[in-house]
Amino acid sequence: MPNLRFSALSLGISGILFVLYPAIRPFSDEASLEGAAAFASTEWLIAHILAIVAFTLLPLGLLGLYISLQDTALKPLMYSAFVLCLVGIGLTLPFYGGETYGLHAIGLEAINQDTAALVSLANVVRSGTGLIMFLIGLLFLATASIIVAITIWRSGRYQKWSGIPFALGMTLYIPQFFGGQPLRLAHGLLVTLGCLWIAVGLWRQSKSNNIQKA
């Protein structure tokens, strides 16, 4: 099934990008000009754009799982995970847009005016309705990931434990924001492991299906 291979590649790339994001993202005192320099840096833009792409590719991977289970009783369960993932990402990405371009613009202007006062505007970008949508979106993604883990466990077509790291990574997405770069990098590695493990299962399932057709 070419669709499964495409989904496997999408999920694998998504997983790698999830760890590149905290690895590249500059961490600093965001109440100072050092924070402004971080916001204004190319690394800030690249890291957040990679995160946006990672989230965008995620449902393409779950689509492969849904396709592979269409002839089973788990189809409705996997469909619900796919829908929750799509809605969750739709609610999550606007916040990342603000982080990527809004904070970058604030950083550039703060450096241009040589004042740390503008950096406090980052709190405005990160609050209000946007923050509420972001948190709800991540909760939807966490719920979707738990359903994915349950579906994989019951499927009999994938290694039972292969969905657990993915579910843990997505469930811990909100708590990891309260840690520094080492913790966030470790979390990124967990998400990467989860995505790659499922991606390998999808690729093997695609090869198995091709052999059966032959």
C-alpha positions as CSV (number, residue, x, y, z in Angstrom):
1,M,0.0,0.0,0.0
2,P,1.7,3.2,-1.1
3,N,-0.5,5.2,1.2
4,L,1.0,3.3,4.2
5,R,4.5,4.1,3.1
6,F,3.7,7.8,2.6
7,S,2.1,7.8,6.1
8,A,5.2,6.1,7.5
9,L,7.5,8.6,6.0
10,S,5.3,11.5,7.1
11,L,5.2,10.2,10.7
12,G,9.0,9.5,10.7
13,I,9.8,13.0,9.5
14,S,7.4,14.5,12.0
15,G,9.1,12.6,14.8
16,I,12.5,13.8,13.8
17,L,11.3,17.4,13.6
18,F,9.8,17.2,17.1
19,V,13.2,16.7,18.6
20,L,15.0,19.2,16.3
21,Y,12.6,21.9,17.5
22,P,13.9,22.1,21.2
23,A,17.5,21.3,20.0
24,I,17.6,24.4,17.7
25,R,15.3,26.7,19.7
26,P,17.3,29.3,21.7
27,F,16.5,29.4,25.4
28,S,17.3,32.5,27.4
29,D,16.0,35.1,29.9
30,E,12.9,36.2,28.0
31,A,12.6,39.4,30.2
32,S,15.8,40.9,28.9
33,L,17.5,41.9,25.6
34,E,18.9,38.5,25.6
35,G,15.4,37.2,25.2
36,A,14.8,39.8,22.4
37,A,17.9,38.5,20.6
38,A,16.6,34.9,20.9
39,F,13.2,36.0,19.5
40,A,14.9,37.9,16.6
41,S,17.3,35.0,15.7
42,T,17.1,32.8,12.7
43,E,17.3,29.8,15.0
44,W,14.0,30.9,16.6
45,L,12.2,31.0,13.2
46,I,13.7,27.7,12.0
47,A,12.9,25.8,15.2
48,H,9.3,27.0,15.3
49,I,8.7,26.4,11.6
50,L,10.0,22.9,12.1
51,A,7.5,22.4,14.9
52,I,4.7,23.6,12.7
53,V,5.7,21.2,10.0
54,A,6.0,18.4,12.6
55,F,2.4,19.0,13.7
56,T,1.2,19.3,10.1
57,L,2.6,15.9,9.1
58,L,1.3,14.1,12.2
59,P,-2.2,13.4,11.0
60,L,-0.9,12.0,7.7
61,G,0.8,9.3,9.8
62,L,-2.4,8.5,11.7
63,L,-4.3,8.4,8.4
64,G,-2.1,5.4,7.5
65,L,-3.1,3.6,10.7
66,Y,-6.7,4.3,9.9
67,I,-6.3,2.9,6.3
68,S,-4.5,-0.2,7.6
69,L,-7.4,-1.0,10.0
70,Q,-10.3,-0.3,7.7
71,D,-11.2,-4.0,7.5
72,T,-11.3,-4.4,11.3
73,A,-13.7,-3.6,14.2
74,L,-11.1,-0.9,15.3
75,K,-11.9,1.3,12.3
76,P,-14.3,3.6,14.3
77,L,-11.9,3.9,17.2
78,M,-9.0,4.9,14.9
79,Y,-11.2,7.3,13.0
80,S,-12.1,9.1,16.2
81,A,-8.3,9.4,17.0
82,F,-7.7,10.8,13.5
83,V,-10.5,13.4,13.8
84,L,-9.3,14.5,17.3
85,C,-5.8,14.8,16.0
86,L,-6.9,17.1,13.1
87,V,-9.0,19.3,15.4
88,G,-6.3,19.4,18.0
89,I,-3.7,20.5,15.5
90,G,-6.1,23.1,14.1
91,L,-6.4,24.6,17.5
92,T,-2.7,24.3,18.3
93,L,-1.0,25.8,15.2
94,P,-2.3,29.4,15.6
95,F,-0.4,29.7,18.9
96,Y,2.8,28.5,17.2
97,G,2.2,31.1,14.5
98,G,2.2,33.8,17.2
99,E,5.3,32.3,18.7
100,T,7.1,32.1,15.4
101,Y,6.3,35.4,13.7
102,G,4.8,37.5,16.5
103,L,7.7,37.1,19.0
104,H,10.2,37.3,16.1
105,A,8.8,40.7,15.2
106,I,8.8,41.8,18.9
107,G,12.5,40.7,19.2
108,L,13.6,42.6,16.1
109,E,11.8,45.8,17.3
110,A,13.2,45.5,20.8
111,I,16.7,45.2,19.5
112,N,16.1,48.1,17.0
113,Q,15.0,50.3,19.9
114,D,17.5,48.9,22.3
115,T,14.9,48.4,25.0
116,A,13.9,45.3,27.0
117,A,10.4,46.8,27.7
118,L,9.0,45.5,24.4
119,V,9.9,41.9,25.3
120,S,7.1,41.9,27.9
121,L,4.7,41.9,24.9
122,A,5.5,38.2,24.6
123,N,3.2,37.6,27.5
124,V,0.4,39.2,25.5
125,V,1.0,37.0,22.5
126,R,1.1,33.9,24.8
127,S,-2.1,34.6,26.7
128,G,-5.8,35.1,26.2
129,T,-7.9,33.2,23.7
130,G,-4.9,31.9,21.8
131,L,-3.5,30.2,24.9
132,I,-6.9,28.6,25.7
133,M,-7.2,27.3,22.1
134,F,-3.6,26.0,22.4
135,L,-4.2,24.1,25.6
136,I,-7.5,22.6,24.3
137,G,-5.8,21.6,21.1
138,L,-3.0,19.8,23.0
139,L,-5.6,18.0,25.2
140,F,-7.3,16.8,22.0
141,L,-4.0,15.6,20.7
142,A,-3.3,13.8,24.0
143,T,-6.7,12.1,23.9
144,A,-6.0,11.1,20.2
145,S,-2.7,9.6,21.1
146,I,-4.1,7.5,24.0
147,I,-6.8,6.2,21.6
148,V,-4.0,5.4,19.1
149,A,-2.1,3.5,21.7
150,I,-5.2,1.5,22.6
151,T,-6.0,0.8,19.0
152,I,-2.5,-0.4,18.3
153,W,-2.5,-2.6,21.4
154,R,-5.8,-4.3,20.3
155,S,-5.0,-4.5,16.6
156,G,-2.8,-7.6,16.4
157,R,-1.1,-6.1,13.4
158,Y,1.4,-3.9,15.2
159,Q,3.7,-4.4,18.2
160,K,1.5,-3.9,21.3
161,W,3.9,-1.5,23.0
162,S,4.6,0.6,19.9
163,G,1.9,3.2,20.6
164,I,2.9,3.8,24.3
165,P,5.8,6.2,23.8
166,F,3.7,8.3,21.4
167,A,0.9,8.5,23.9
168,L,3.3,9.4,26.7
169,G,4.9,12.1,24.6
170,M,1.7,13.7,23.5
171,T,0.2,13.5,27.0
172,L,3.3,15.2,28.5
173,Y,3.3,18.0,26.0
174,I,1.8,20.6,28.3
175,P,3.9,19.7,31.4
176,Q,7.2,19.8,29.5
177,F,6.7,23.5,28.8
178,F,7.5,24.1,32.5
179,G,11.0,22.6,32.1
180,G,14.3,23.9,30.6
181,Q,16.0,22.9,27.4
182,P,17.3,19.5,28.7
183,L,13.8,18.4,29.8
184,R,12.2,19.6,26.6
185,L,14.9,17.9,24.5
186,A,14.3,14.6,26.4
187,H,10.6,15.0,25.7
188,G,11.3,15.6,22.1
189,L,13.3,12.4,22.0
190,L,10.3,10.6,23.5
191,V,8.0,11.9,20.8
192,T,10.5,11.0,18.2
193,L,10.7,7.5,19.5
194,G,6.9,7.2,19.5
195,C,6.6,8.4,15.9
196,L,9.4,6.3,14.5
197,W,8.2,3.2,16.2
198,I,4.7,3.5,14.7
199,A,6.2,4.5,11.4
200,V,8.3,1.3,11.3
201,G,5.2,-0.7,12.0
202,L,3.3,1.1,9.1
203,W,6.2,0.4,6.7
204,R,6.3,-3.3,7.6
205,Q,2.5,-3.5,7.3
206,S,2.8,-2.0,3.8
207,K,5.4,-4.6,2.8
208,S,3.3,-7.4,4.3
209,N,0.3,-6.3,2.3
210,N,2.3,-6.1,-0.9
211,I,3.6,-9.7,-0.4
212,Q,0.1,-11.0,0.2
213,K,-1.1,-9.3,-3.0
214,A,1.7,-10.9,-4.9
